[in-house]
Amino acid sequence: MDLPLSLRTAIEDSLSGEKPELLKKLSRQMTERYKNESGQGRVLVSQNLEARVYSAVRMPATYGAVCDALSYVQELIGTDGSNPVRTVFDIGAGSGAATWAAESVFSPQHITCLEREAAMRKVGADLMSEDPELQEKTEWSAFDLEKDALPGKADLVLSSYVLNELVPAARELAVRKFWEAADKLLVIVEPGTKEGFAVVREVRNQLLALGANLVAPCPHTDACRLDKDDWCHFSCRVARSRLHKQLKDADVPYEDEKYAYIAFSREPVARAEARVLRHPVISKGQVELSLCTRNANKTTVIRKRDGVAFKAAKKAKMGDALVLESSDTVD
Ligand SMILES: C[S@@+](CC[C@H](N)C(=O)[O-])C[C@H]1O[C@@H](n2cnc3c(N)ncnc32)[C@H](O)[C@@H]1O
């Protein structure tokens, strides 16, 4: 997956002229802060140059993760031909990655970016000047999730990589606010780590108890069947620009972003029959899939003789929804 060209250009322009060594140092410091200080309600990025470095280092990955999650949701929600998402709240918008993703997937009419840090809001709004159409429909507002009420309702409430920054007690209140504001859909994306999934699992329990309709990724609404030490996550491959490679001292031209997500809707939706939980293992004439299904988590082997199902299984990747017609269950 690639960032929209206008966004990539805007990020590169925003850092041209800065000293590469300083940018690399800020990138390293920021990575350390995110690793060690998340989940404590701390401010992790507050200066303008840091926010620009954040946009270069993290936006490709968070944009990719949110695009993936929204596309999986789009597959499942029915439309009557009209755009199901006309308005969006991007909460804890940072430099706007989830907004760019919502624009790519749903092209809504209006987006409100709600963000506490002035530096993030400024950088996010500046980056959008490279895309006048997106800039025109997007409004940036100062907003503290722990203190402020949301400004009404939106078709889609989106929160990407935010809840894991809050202390646990603040999360429950935040999720309640999100759900009250979601006219149609609520989509929450978190890092694809054990800690990120623990947040998603908590959110899942909370929203099911509130009567929300689960859309994705789970095919069922029973308690999650994964062990408490395991975690459900997916992965998306995003292209690395020259700038990104420089800032991360990386050689490979892509990065694999691991993410976890959960989506709920006001109206019930026909959920996936099965969801691919791990990278499929493909060998001669067969594909082994680890699946979460409506009734069980299981490993399934699909063989060449299974015809259409084999073709679908060969194309499937971790995170995809699947319809199974013929299979051998291994366990
Ligand atoms: C890791 S960044 C994610 C930014 C963006 N959503 C993305 O996916 O790239 C987390 C953002 O949440 C914001 N944030 C954290 N706590 C917040 C709060 N209480 N109210 C509003 N924003 C908050 C931070 O300032 C930061 O911009």
The ligand as a Tripos MOL2 file, in Angstrom:
@<TRIPOS>MOLECULE
LIG
   27    29     1     0     0
SMALL
NO_CHARGES

@<TRIPOS>ATOM
      1 C1         -0.2470    7.6660   18.2660 C.3       1 LIG1
      2 S1         -1.0650    9.1420   17.8620 S.3       1 LIG1
      3 C2         -2.2050    8.5870   16.6210 C.3       1 LIG1
      4 C3         -2.5520    9.6730   15.6860 C.3       1 LIG1
      5 C4         -3.4520    9.2580   14.5180 C.3       1 LIG1
      6 N1         -4.7590    8.8820   14.9760 N.3       1 LIG1
      7 C5         -2.8040    8.1510   13.7380 C.2       1 LIG1
      8 O1         -3.3890    7.0610   13.6590 O.co2     1 LIG1
      9 O2         -1.7130    8.3460   13.2010 O.co2     1 LIG1
     10 C6         -2.1660    9.4040   19.2260 C.3       1 LIG1
     11 C7         -2.8360   10.7690   19.1700 C.3       1 LIG1
     12 O3         -3.8460   10.8130   20.1900 O.3       1 LIG1
     13 C8         -3.8000   12.0900   20.7660 C.3       1 LIG1
     14 N2         -4.3700   12.0230   22.1080 N.ar      1 LIG1
     15 C9         -3.9050   11.3300   23.1750 C.ar      1 LIG1
     16 N3         -4.6810   11.5560   24.2530 N.ar      1 LIG1
     17 C10        -5.6590   12.4010   23.8460 C.ar      1 LIG1
     18 C11        -6.7630   13.0080   24.4990 C.ar      1 LIG1
     19 N4         -6.9810   12.8030   25.7860 N.pl3     1 LIG1
     20 N5         -7.5580   13.8230   23.7850 N.ar      1 LIG1
     21 C12        -7.3350   14.0380   22.4700 C.ar      1 LIG1
     22 N6         -6.2990   13.5220   21.7940 N.ar      1 LIG1
     23 C13        -5.4590   12.6990   22.4730 C.ar      1 LIG1
     24 C14        -2.3040   12.4250   20.8080 C.3       1 LIG1
     25 O4         -2.0710   13.8050   20.9880 O.3       1 LIG1
     26 C15        -1.8480   11.9090   19.4610 C.3       1 LIG1
     27 O5         -1.9530   12.8680   18.4660 O.3       1 LIG1
@<TRIPOS>BOND
     1     1     2 1
     2     2     3 1
     3     2    10 1
     4     3     4 1
     5     4     5 1
     6     5     6 1
     7     5     7 1
     8     7     8 2
     9     7     9 1
    10    10    11 1
    11    11    12 1
    12    11    26 1
    13    12    13 1
    14    13    14 1
    15    13    24 1
    16    14    15 ar
    17    14    23 ar
    18    15    16 ar
    19    16    17 ar
    20    17    18 ar
    21    17    23 ar
    22    18    19 1
    23    18    20 ar
    24    20    21 ar
    25    21    22 ar
    26    22    23 ar
    27    24    25 1
    28    24    26 1
    29    26    27 1
@<TRIPOS>SUBSTRUCTURE
     1 LIG1         1 GROUP 0 **** ****
